[in-house]
Amino acid sequence: MKLKQLESYLGSLEQFVNPKIELEQYPTGPHIASRLLYTADNSFGDVNDKVVADFGCGCGTLGLAAALLGAKHVIGIDIDAESIDIASSNADELELDVDFIQCDIRHLRWRGGIVDTVVLNPPFGTRKKGADMEFLSTALKHVKRTSLRDYNAVSAEVLCELRFDVPQLYKFHKKKEVDVAVDLWRFVPKTS
């Protein structure tokens, strides 16, 4: 699938009607989401024919992008029931088979590595300090490992800086839209 086609599909997705600030619900725009997943697939082979989990999936944008790019299986996880409903509806609209689970990712008890790739747009950590790091730590614990590894031994690389368009969603937002500089990171567990 071409990048522009992927972005077009993602641009048609339903987004939050009543986002919850305590969960830092901000939709991942189609421009960033398409580039994130397209890069993961085409530059690193992290999507096609892989089991992909979308942690804090929200409306399902990243997970659905993975499914559109040929992931073997996609699992979207979010603590919020309304988000899961929207994500499921989006999957139905695109006729994609994605499993969505309502769960706090900190309470996942998966046995063994069943996920090849975890994608996430974590909370910024402005409402709950450290929430971003909880997401990252949990992702690293649940990605498939082919040998015994130290969970803290990872290589990390900033692939690029992107502009995250934050729309005026909450009462305290004064501007119609704000561009926030964000980094696209890739973390890979090191082999021992």
Secondary structure by P-SEA (a helix, b strand, c coil): ccaaaaaaaaaacccccccccccccccccaaaaaaaaaaacccccccccccccccccccaaaaaaaaaacccbbbbbbccaaaaaaaaaaaaaaccbbbbbbccccccccccccccbbbbbccccccccaaaaaaaaaaaacccccccccccbbbbbbcbbbbbbbccccccccccbbbbbbbbbbbbbbcc
